[in-house]
Amino acid sequence: MIIGIDGNEANIENKVGIGEYAFELLKQFEGFKIKDLRFRIYLKNEPRKDMPPVSENWEYRIIGPRKMWTQFALPFSLLLDKNRPDVFFSPSHYAPRFSPVPTAISIMDLSYIHFPQLFTKHDLYQLTNWTKYSAKQAKKIFTISNFSRDDIIKIYKKRPEDVISTPLGVKEIKDSGLKINDMDELNKKFGITKPYILFVGTIQPRKNIAKLIEAVSLLKNKEVQLVVVGKKGWLWEDILAAPEKFKVADRVKFLDFVTNEDLPSLYKNALCFVLPSLYEGFGLPVLEAMKFGCPTVISNVSSLPEVGGDAAIYFNPQNVDDIAEKLELVIQDSKLREEMVEKGYNQVKKFSWEKTARETLQVLEQLAKSS
């Protein structure tokens, strides 16, 4: 049996969101070493060094042209291949425009349906139209929470048995041994000068960072700093202008993308992690924070209660006073933070990339056999 996979989302340098999801699945698939099962990974570019190595059951196929790749290059390659895969999996919203083999896709969430104003016109057009087509053609759709599963069934009119929720795992971040225990070291490494709360995620409107910055301006403790870790996504200009607007420019620090080696230190030394998103398909940084002993304060919407369980403190992301109140509660109560850390360690144990990959592979194998 040959399973074809679109590997482009995994084949990038800084992996977040779908990129991280795709990469972790490929890494797990390659490690399973199942007899009579081969994987063929389709790419626009040569595989990066961190991609799984070529072996007897693992191959790469580089095809072009790169432009409109899923619309032309990929489907023609599948159509003309005499030894084509038994099933094709796109760990993203986009399946090949037409495919001679059964396909499965992954849809993280439907935020573009519920919050279209938070996307650029180009991205919104592509997400709306290409996902609609791909969802219609796909035999199976994977998603990452029960919340998103229900949403996909409702919006795209899919049979419940054809939409599968496979919650994500927590990436293996090696603790680099960097132990930062005082403000001098934090300042030297990251330029952080005060006790801080931490946000990790792409800088885009859906993450609701501007309202978080406003909430920081309402905190009674004016010594607390907000550290924002994440690369710029889209429509980020108002977010970067928010600290000046709310008169907390000296208390908000944007670090851009931070390496996996540095993230543990940032989580471990934060007063708490905060995720004020308006909508999340899952929310991986919540589990990352818990893994490294950081209390989590997060939105009470979409999939986040599934991820945070009883280990998180929740707020209404539309209510800036509620955000500030819950942050204040955690910041001021060290005993509460200790209790949240212990609950977080237990919550993280419920999730693993191996489990996600095995459940995904089982569905793909069944789809190939049934077709």
Backbone hydrogen bonds in HBPLUS format (Angstrom, degrees):
<---DONOR---> <-ACCEPTOR-->    atom                        ^
c    i                          cat <-CA-CA->   ^        H-A-AA   ^      H-
h    n   atom  resd res      DA  || num        DHA   H-A  angle D-A-AA Bond
n    s   type  num  typ     dist DA aas  dist angle  dist       angle   num
A0038-ARG N   A0001-MET O   2.84 MM  37  6.17 170.0  1.85 168.3 171.6     1
A0086-ASP N   A0002-ILE O   2.81 MM  84  5.45 157.4  1.86 142.7 149.1     2
A0003-ILE N   A0038-ARG O   2.88 MM  35  6.28 163.1  1.90 158.3 162.2     3
A0040-ARG N   A0003-ILE O   2.98 MM  37  6.18 164.2  2.01 145.0 147.5     4
A0004-GLY N   A0087-VAL O   2.94 MM  83  6.18 166.6  1.95 169.4 165.9     5
A0089-PHE N   A0004-GLY O   2.79 MM  85  6.13 159.8  1.82 149.3 154.6     6
A0005-ILE N   A0040-ARG O   2.94 MM  35  6.29 151.0  2.03 157.6 159.0     7
A0042-TYR N   A0005-ILE O   2.82 MM  37  6.03 166.3  1.84 163.6 168.4     8
A0006-ASP N   A0089-PHE O   3.05 MM  83  6.50 154.5  2.12 154.9 160.3     9
A0007-GLY N   A0042-TYR O   3.03 MM  35  5.75 163.5  2.05 148.4 153.7    10
A0010-ALA N   A0007-GLY O   3.20 MM   3  5.53 130.3  2.46 105.0 117.2    11
A0011-ASN N   A0007-GLY O   3.18 MM   4  6.30 130.7  2.44 142.5 156.3    12
A0011-ASN N   A0008-ASN O   3.12 MM   3  4.98 133.7  2.34  94.2 107.1    13
A0019-GLY N   A0016-VAL O   3.04 MM   3  5.22 131.9  2.28 145.5 133.5    14
A0021-TYR N   A0017-GLY O   3.06 MM   4  6.36 163.7  2.09 153.8 158.7    15
A0022-ALA N   A0018-ILE O   2.83 MM   4  6.00 171.0  1.84 157.9 159.3    16
A0023-PHE N   A0019-GLY O   3.04 MM   4  6.11 162.9  2.07 144.1 149.2    17
A0024-GLU N   A0020-GLU O   2.96 MM   4  6.08 166.6  1.98 153.7 157.0    18
A0025-LEU N   A0021-TYR O   3.11 MM   4  6.30 155.9  2.17 148.5 154.9    19
A0026-LEU N   A0022-ALA O   3.05 MM   4  6.30 165.6  2.08 151.8 155.5    20
A0027-LYS N   A0023-PHE O   2.97 MM   4  6.16 162.8  2.00 152.3 157.2    21
A0028-GLN N   A0024-GLU O   3.06 MM   4  6.21 156.4  2.12 143.6 149.2    22
A0029-PHE N   A0025-LEU O   2.83 MM   4  6.05 168.7  1.84 159.0 162.4    23
A0030-GLU N   A0026-LEU O   3.00 MM   4  6.12 169.0  2.01 155.0 157.3    24
A0031-GLY N   A0027-LYS O   3.33 MM   4  6.45 141.9  2.49 133.6 143.0    25
A0031-GLY N   A0028-GLN O   3.07 MM   3  5.15 124.5  2.39  97.9 112.4    26
A0032-PHE N   A0029-PHE O   3.17 MM   3  5.46 152.4  2.25 106.4 114.3    27
A0037-LEU N   A0034-ILE O   3.24 MM   3  5.63 144.6  2.38 136.5 131.8    28
A0039-PHE N   A0057-ASN O   2.85 MM  18  5.98 160.7  1.89 138.1 143.6    29
A0059-GLU N   A0039-PHE O   3.02 MM  20  6.39 160.0  2.06 157.5 163.9    30
A0041-ILE N   A0059-GLU O   2.83 MM  18  6.17 173.4  1.84 156.3 156.6    31
A0061-ARG N   A0041-ILE O   2.82 MM  20  6.06 155.8  1.88 157.8 156.4    32
A0043-LEU N   A0061-ARG O   2.98 MM  18  6.19 162.1  2.01 150.1 152.0    33
A0063-ILE N   A0043-LEU O   3.02 MM  20  6.37 162.2  2.06 176.0 176.3    34
A0051-MET N   A0048-ARG O   3.08 MM   3  5.56 163.0  2.11 114.4 119.8    35
A0055-SER N   A0058-TRP O   2.93 MM   3  4.88 163.8  1.96 135.1 139.6    36
A0058-TRP N   A0055-SER O   3.19 MM   3  4.88 166.1  2.21 100.0 104.0    37
A0071-GLN N   A0068-MET O   3.02 MM   3  5.26 133.7  2.24 103.2 116.8    38
A0072-PHE N   A0068-MET O   3.02 MM   4  6.21 140.2  2.18 156.5 167.9    39
A0074-LEU N   A0069-TRP O   2.96 MM   5  5.97 176.7  1.96 160.3 161.4    40
A0097-ARG N   A0070-THR O   2.96 MM  27  6.26 155.1  2.03 156.6 156.2    41
A0076-PHE N   A0072-PHE O   3.09 MM   4  6.09 164.2  2.12 158.4 163.1    42
A0077-SER N   A0073-ALA O   3.04 MM   4  6.14 151.6  2.13 145.7 153.9    43
A0078-LEU N   A0074-LEU O   3.05 MM   4  6.33 159.5  2.09 157.1 162.2    44
A0079-LEU N   A0075-PRO O   2.93 MM   4  6.06 155.4  1.99 144.1 151.4    45
A0080-LEU N   A0076-PHE O   2.96 MM   4  6.04 157.6  2.02 148.7 153.1    46
A0088-PHE N   A0102-PRO O   2.91 MM  14  6.28 159.7  1.95 158.1 163.5    47
A0104-ALA N   A0088-PHE O   2.84 MM  16  6.33 143.4  1.97 156.3 165.9    48
A0090-SER N   A0104-ALA O   2.87 MM  14  6.27 164.3  1.90 157.6 161.6    49
A0106-SER N   A0090-SER O   3.06 MM  16  6.54 118.0  2.46 162.2 165.1    50
A0106-SER N   A0092-SER O   3.09 MM  14  4.84 155.7  2.15 133.3 133.3    51
A0139-LYS N   A0103-THR O   2.88 MM  36  5.88 153.9  1.95 158.2 162.8    52
A0105-ILE N   A0140-LYS O   3.19 MM  35  6.71 152.0  2.27 151.6 156.0    53
A0142-PHE N   A0105-ILE O   2.78 MM  37  6.17 168.9  1.79 156.6 159.7    54
A0107-ILE N   A0142-PHE O   2.87 MM  35  6.31 157.4  1.92 171.5 173.4    55
A0113-ILE N   A0110-LEU O   2.99 MM   3  5.41 146.5  2.11 110.0 119.7    56
A0114-HIS N   A0110-LEU O   3.33 MM   4  6.74 156.0  2.39 150.1 156.2    57
A0115-PHE N   A0111-SER O   2.70 MM   4  5.57 154.2  1.76 154.8 161.0    58
A0118-LEU N   A0115-PHE O   3.04 MM   3  5.71 166.5  2.06 121.9 126.3    59
A0119-PHE N   A0116-PRO O   3.26 MM   3  5.75 159.0  2.31 120.5 120.1    60
A0124-LEU N   A0120-THR O   2.87 MM   4  5.99 163.1  1.90 157.0 162.5    61
A0125-TYR N   A0121-LYS O   2.96 MM   4  6.08 160.4  2.00 146.5 151.4    62
A0126-GLN N   A0122-HIS O   3.10 MM   4  6.32 168.3  2.11 152.7 155.5    63
A0127-LEU N   A0123-ASP O   2.85 MM   4  5.96 171.1  1.86 155.1 158.1    64
A0128-THR N   A0124-LEU O   2.92 MM   4  5.87 164.3  1.94 147.3 152.4    65
A0129-ASN N   A0125-TYR O   2.98 MM   4  5.99 171.2  1.99 151.8 154.4    66
A0130-TRP N   A0126-GLN O   2.91 MM   4  5.48 148.7  2.01 139.6 149.5    67
A0131-THR N   A0127-LEU O   3.21 MM   4  5.51 144.2  2.34 121.4 131.7    68
A0132-LYS N   A0128-THR O   3.25 MM   4  6.11 150.7  2.34 129.3 137.5    69
A0133-TYR N   A0129-ASN O   3.15 MM   4  6.36 162.3  2.18 146.8 150.7    70
A0134-SER N   A0130-TRP O   2.92 MM   4  6.06 167.4  1.94 148.1 152.3    71
A0135-ALA N   A0131-THR O   2.78 MM   4  5.82 164.6  1.81 153.8 157.8    72
A0136-LYS N   A0132-LYS O   3.15 MM   4  6.25 149.8  2.25 139.1 146.9    73
A0137-GLN N   A0133-TYR O   3.07 MM   4  6.36 154.4  2.14 151.4 158.0    74
A0138-ALA N   A0134-SER O   2.89 MM   4  5.90 148.4  1.99 151.1 159.5    75
A0141-ILE N   A0162-ASP O   2.85 MM  21  6.23 154.7  1.92 159.8 168.3    76
A0164-ILE N   A0141-ILE O   2.81 MM  23  6.22 158.7  1.86 160.4 167.6    77
A0143-THR N   A0164-ILE O   2.87 MM  21  6.13 150.2  1.96 158.7 157.7    78
A0166-THR N   A0143-THR O   2.84 MM  23  6.14 170.2  1.85 160.7 159.2    79
A0149-ARG N   A0145-SER O   3.00 MM   4  6.24 152.9  2.08 144.2 152.5    80
A0150-ASP N   A0146-ASN O   3.03 MM   4  6.22 167.1  2.04 152.0 153.2    81
A0151-ASP N   A0147-PHE O   3.17 MM   4  6.39 153.6  2.25 143.0 150.6    82
A0152-ILE N   A0148-SER O   2.88 MM   4  6.10 158.5  1.93 153.9 158.3    83
A0153-ILE N   A0149-ARG O   3.04 MM   4  6.26 167.2  2.06 157.0 160.1    84
A0154-LYS N   A0150-ASP O   3.12 MM   4  6.24 157.9  2.17 142.7 148.6    85
A0155-ILE N   A0151-ASP O   2.90 MM   4  6.06 171.0  1.90 155.9 158.4    86
A0156-TYR N   A0152-ILE O   2.90 MM   4  5.64 163.0  1.93 147.0 152.7    87
A0157-LYS N   A0153-ILE O   3.02 MM   4  5.20 114.3  2.47 125.6 133.9    88
A0162-ASP N   A0159-ARG O   2.85 MM   3  5.38 157.6  1.90 119.5 127.2    89
A0163-VAL N   A0160-PRO O   3.33 MM   3  5.59 169.7  2.34 110.8 113.3    90
A0186-LEU N   A0182-ASP O   3.27 MM   4  6.62 162.3  2.31 149.4 154.7    91
A0187-ASN N   A0183-MET O   2.85 MM   4  5.91 159.1  1.90 145.0 151.2    92
A0188-LYS N   A0184-ASP O   2.99 MM   4  6.18 151.6  2.07 141.1 148.8    93
A0189-LYS N   A0185-GLU O   2.98 MM   4  6.17 161.6  2.02 152.6 156.4    94
A0190-PHE N   A0186-LEU O   2.85 MM   4  5.75 166.5  1.87 153.9 158.3    95
A0191-GLY N   A0187-ASN O   2.85 MM   4  3.99 130.3  2.10 106.3 117.2    96
A0225-GLN N   A0195-PRO O   2.74 MM  30  6.01 164.2  1.76 152.8 158.4    97
A0271-LEU N   A0196-TYR O   2.83 MM  75  5.91 170.3  1.84 172.6 173.0    98
A0197-ILE N   A0225-GLN O   2.79 MM  28  6.30 150.1  1.88 161.7 170.2    99
A0227-VAL N   A0197-ILE O   2.94 MM  30  6.26 167.1  1.95 167.3 171.5   100
A0198-LEU N   A0272-CYS O   2.95 MM  74  6.34 162.6  1.98 155.0 160.8   101
A0274-VAL N   A0198-LEU O   2.84 MM  76  6.07 160.2  1.88 162.1 163.7   102
A0199-PHE N   A0227-VAL O   2.90 MM  28  6.22 159.9  1.94 168.5 168.5   103
A0229-VAL N   A0199-PHE O   2.77 MM  30  5.97 172.6  1.78 156.5 159.2   104
A0201-GLY N   A0229-VAL O   2.90 MM  28  6.38 158.2  1.95 161.7 168.9   105
A0203-ILE N   A0231-LYS O   2.99 MM  28  6.08 174.1  1.99 151.8 153.7   106
A0233-GLY N   A0203-ILE O   2.93 MM  30  5.24 155.4  1.99 137.5 135.4   107
A0207-LYS N   A0204-GLN O   3.14 MM   3  5.87 150.7  2.23 121.1 128.2   108
A0208-ASN N   A0205-PRO O   2.91 MM   3  5.51 162.8  1.94 120.1 125.9   109
A0278-LEU N   A0206-ARG O   2.95 MM  72  5.61 169.6  1.96 171.0 174.1   110
A0212-LEU N   A0208-ASN O   3.23 MM   4  6.57 147.7  2.34 141.7 151.1   111
A0212-LEU N   A0209-ILE O   3.06 MM   3  4.88 116.0  2.49  90.5 106.8   112
A0213-ILE N   A0209-ILE O   2.88 MM   4  6.20 154.6  1.94 153.3 159.7   113
A0214-GLU N   A0210-ALA O   3.02 MM   4  6.34 150.7  2.11 142.4 150.5   114
A0215-ALA N   A0211-LYS O   2.91 MM   4  6.19 150.3  2.00 142.1 150.2   115
A0216-VAL N   A0212-LEU O   2.92 MM   4  6.29 148.6  2.02 148.0 156.7   116
A0217-SER N   A0213-ILE O   3.19 MM   4  6.53 143.9  2.33 140.2 149.0   117
A0217-SER N   A0214-GLU O   3.08 MM   3  5.15 123.2  2.42  94.7 109.1   118
A0218-LEU N   A0215-ALA O   2.95 MM   3  5.18 146.7  2.07 103.6 114.0   119
A0219-LEU N   A0216-VAL O   3.19 MM   3  5.33 157.4  2.25 104.8 111.5   120
A0224-VAL N   A0221-ASN O   3.45 MM   3  6.05 171.0  2.46 114.0 116.5   121
A0226-LEU N   A0251-ARG O   2.74 MM  25  6.14 164.5  1.76 165.1 168.8   122
A0253-LYS N   A0226-LEU O   2.85 MM  27  6.29 161.1  1.89 164.4 170.5   123
A0228-VAL N   A0253-LYS O   2.80 MM  25  6.07 169.7  1.81 160.6 164.1   124
A0255-LEU N   A0228-VAL O   2.85 MM  27  6.07 170.2  1.86 161.1 163.4   125
A0230-GLY N   A0256-ASP O   2.83 MM  26  4.69 140.0  1.99 112.9 119.0   126
A0239-ILE N   A0236-TRP O   3.06 MM   3  5.22 123.4  2.39 100.8 115.8   127
A0240-LEU N   A0236-TRP O   3.10 MM   4  6.43 160.7  2.14 161.5 165.7   128
A0241-ALA N   A0237-GLU O   3.12 MM   4  6.34 134.9  2.33 139.9 152.5   129
A0242-ALA N   A0239-ILE O   3.15 MM   3  5.20 148.8  2.25 100.5 109.7   130
A0245-LYS N   A0241-ALA O   3.18 MM   4  6.40 159.9  2.23 149.8 156.0   131
A0246-PHE N   A0242-ALA O   2.92 MM   4  6.12 157.2  1.97 162.7 166.2   132
A0248-VAL N   A0243-PRO O   2.81 MM   5  4.95 166.6  1.83 152.1 153.1   133
A0247-LYS N   A0244-GLU O   3.19 MM   3  4.96 161.4  2.22 100.2 104.8   134
A0251-ARG N   A0248-VAL O   2.84 MM   3  5.20 160.9  1.87 115.8 122.1   135
A0262-ASP N   A0259-THR O   3.07 MM   3  5.42 138.4  2.25 105.6 116.3   136
A0263-LEU N   A0259-THR O   3.16 MM   4  6.42 139.8  2.32 149.5 161.0   137
A0266-LEU N   A0263-LEU O   3.00 MM   3  5.17 117.5  2.40 102.5 118.3   138
A0267-TYR N   A0263-LEU O   2.96 MM   4  6.25 162.5  1.99 165.3 170.2   139
A0268-LYS N   A0264-PRO O   2.86 MM   4  5.96 170.7  1.87 155.3 158.4   140
A0269-ASN N   A0265-SER O   3.21 MM   4  6.15 147.5  2.32 140.0 146.1   141
A0270-ALA N   A0267-TYR O   3.32 MM   3  5.48 157.5  2.38 105.1 111.6   142
A0273-PHE N   A0295-PRO O   2.70 MM  22  6.04 165.6  1.72 167.5 172.3   143
A0297-VAL N   A0273-PHE O   2.78 MM  24  6.10 156.0  1.84 160.2 168.4   144
A0275-LEU N   A0297-VAL O   3.09 MM  22  6.60 148.0  2.20 142.9 151.3   145
A0299-SER N   A0275-LEU O   3.03 MM  24  6.42 138.1  2.21 175.7 164.9   146
A0286-VAL N   A0283-GLY O   3.09 MM   3  5.83 152.3  2.17 121.3 128.7   147
A0287-LEU N   A0284-LEU O   2.97 MM   3  5.52 122.2  2.31 115.8 128.1   148
A0288-GLU N   A0284-LEU O   3.11 MM   4  6.45 160.5  2.15 152.6 158.8   149
A0289-ALA N   A0285-PRO O   2.91 MM   4  5.99 161.9  1.94 144.9 148.8   150
A0290-MET N   A0286-VAL O   3.13 MM   4  6.41 160.5  2.17 144.1 149.2   151
A0291-LYS N   A0287-LEU O   2.85 MM   4  6.03 157.1  1.90 151.0 157.4   152
A0292-PHE N   A0288-GLU O   3.20 MM   4  6.49 145.6  2.33 146.4 154.2   153
A0294-CYS N   A0289-ALA O   2.87 MM   5  5.00 154.6  1.93 142.9 144.0   154
A0293-GLY N   A0290-MET O   3.09 MM   3  5.12 158.7  2.14 113.2 111.3   155
A0313-ILE N   A0296-THR O   3.08 MM  17  6.50 160.0  2.13 151.1 156.7   156
A0298-ILE N   A0313-ILE O   2.86 MM  15  6.33 150.8  1.95 163.8 170.3   157
A0315-PHE N   A0298-ILE O   2.99 MM  17  6.28 138.5  2.17 144.1 152.6   158
A0300-ASN N   A0315-PHE O   2.92 MM  15  5.56 131.4  2.16 162.3 157.0   159
A0304-LEU N   A0301-VAL O   3.24 MM   3  6.13 139.3  2.42 147.8 147.4   160
A0306-GLU N   A0303-SER O   2.90 MM   3  5.45 133.0  2.13 116.5 129.4   161
A0307-VAL N   A0303-SER O   3.35 MM   4  6.72 147.6  2.46 147.1 156.3   162
A0307-VAL N   A0304-LEU O   3.08 MM   3  5.11 119.8  2.46  97.8 112.4   163
A0308-GLY N   A0304-LEU O   2.84 MM   4  6.00 175.3  1.84 166.8 167.8   164
A0309-GLY N   A0305-PRO O   3.01 MM   4  5.50 147.9  2.12 130.1 137.5   165
A0311-ALA N   A0308-GLY O   3.05 MM   3  5.76 149.1  2.14 144.2 147.1   166
A0319-ASN N   A0316-ASN O   3.04 MM   3  5.46 162.0  2.07 117.2 123.0   167
A0322-ASP N   A0319-ASN O   3.10 MM   3  5.33 121.4  2.46 101.1 115.0   168
A0323-ILE N   A0319-ASN O   3.09 MM   4  6.47 156.6  2.15 152.7 159.4   169
A0324-ALA N   A0320-VAL O   3.02 MM   4  6.23 167.0  2.04 147.9 150.9   170
A0325-GLU N   A0321-ASP O   2.87 MM   4  6.02 153.4  1.94 143.4 151.3   171
A0326-LYS N   A0322-ASP O   3.00 MM   4  6.17 164.4  2.02 152.3 154.9   172
A0327-LEU N   A0323-ILE O   3.02 MM   4  6.20 159.0  2.07 151.4 157.7   173
A0328-GLU N   A0324-ALA O   2.89 MM   4  6.00 159.2  1.93 145.8 152.2   174
A0329-LEU N   A0325-GLU O   2.97 MM   4  6.19 152.2  2.05 143.1 150.5   175
A0330-VAL N   A0326-LYS O   3.22 MM   4  6.46 161.4  2.25 147.3 149.9   176
A0331-ILE N   A0327-LEU O   2.86 MM   4  6.01 166.7  1.87 158.0 162.6   177
A0332-GLN N   A0328-GLU O   3.02 MM   4  6.00 159.3  2.06 149.9 153.9   178
A0337-ARG N   A0333-ASP O   3.16 MM   4  6.49 155.8  2.22 146.0 152.6   179
A0338-GLU N   A0334-SER O   3.06 MM   4  6.35 155.0  2.13 146.3 152.2   180
A0339-GLU N   A0335-LYS O   3.06 MM   4  6.39 156.7  2.12 149.7 155.6   181
A0340-MET N   A0336-LEU O   2.93 MM   4  6.18 156.8  1.98 152.5 159.2   182
A0341-VAL N   A0337-ARG O   2.95 MM   4  6.19 151.2  2.04 149.4 156.9   183
A0342-GLU N   A0338-GLU O   3.24 MM   4  6.53 160.8  2.28 148.8 152.1   184
A0343-LYS N   A0339-GLU O   3.09 MM   4  6.35 162.1  2.12 149.8 154.8   185
A0344-GLY N   A0340-MET O   2.86 MM   4  5.97 147.7  1.96 142.9 152.5   186
A0345-TYR N   A0341-VAL O   3.05 MM   4  6.39 152.0  2.13 150.3 156.2   187
A0346-ASN N   A0342-GLU O   3.39 MM   4  6.71 155.6  2.46 144.1 149.4   188
A0347-GLN N   A0343-LYS O   2.94 MM   4  6.21 150.3  2.03 147.4 156.4   189
A0348-VAL N   A0344-GLY O   3.03 MM   4  6.21 160.6  2.06 157.3 160.1   190
A0350-LYS N   A0347-GLN O   3.15 MM   3  5.80 163.9  2.18 117.7 122.6   191
A0351-PHE N   A0348-VAL O   3.06 MM   3  5.76 171.5  2.07 125.3 127.8   192
A0356-THR N   A0352-SER O   3.14 MM   4  6.47 160.7  2.18 145.4 150.9   193
A0357-ALA N   A0353-TRP O   2.86 MM   4  6.02 165.5  1.89 152.3 155.6   194
A0358-ARG N   A0354-GLU O   2.91 MM   4  6.09 163.9  1.94 151.9 156.3   195
A0359-GLU N   A0355-LYS O   3.06 MM   4  6.17 165.5  2.09 151.9 155.4   196
A0360-THR N   A0356-THR O   3.05 MM   4  6.20 152.3  2.13 143.6 151.8   197
A0361-LEU N   A0357-ALA O   2.82 MM   4  5.99 166.8  1.84 156.3 159.6   198
A0362-GLN N   A0358-ARG O   2.97 MM   4  6.06 156.3  2.03 145.3 151.6   199
A0363-VAL N   A0359-GLU O   3.38 MM   4  6.55 156.4  2.44 139.8 144.3   200
A0364-LEU N   A0360-THR O   3.11 MM   4  6.43 158.3  2.16 149.3 155.6   201
A0365-GLU N   A0361-LEU O   2.89 MM   4  6.11 162.5  1.92 157.1 160.9   202
A0366-GLN N   A0362-GLN O   3.09 MM   4  6.26 158.4  2.14 143.7 149.6   203
A0367-LEU N   A0363-VAL O   2.91 MM   4  6.12 153.2  1.98 147.4 155.0   204
A0368-ALA N   A0364-LEU O   2.98 MM   4  6.22 157.1  2.03 148.3 153.9   205
A0369-LYS N   A0365-GLU O   3.03 MM   4  6.25 162.4  2.06 150.5 154.8   206
A0370-SER N   A0366-GLN O   2.93 MM   4  6.05 158.5  1.97 148.5 154.5   207
A0371-SER N   A0367-LEU O   3.18 MM   4  6.20 127.8  2.46 137.5 149.1   208
A0371-SER N   A0368-ALA O   3.34 MM   3  5.33 141.5  2.49  95.0 105.5   209
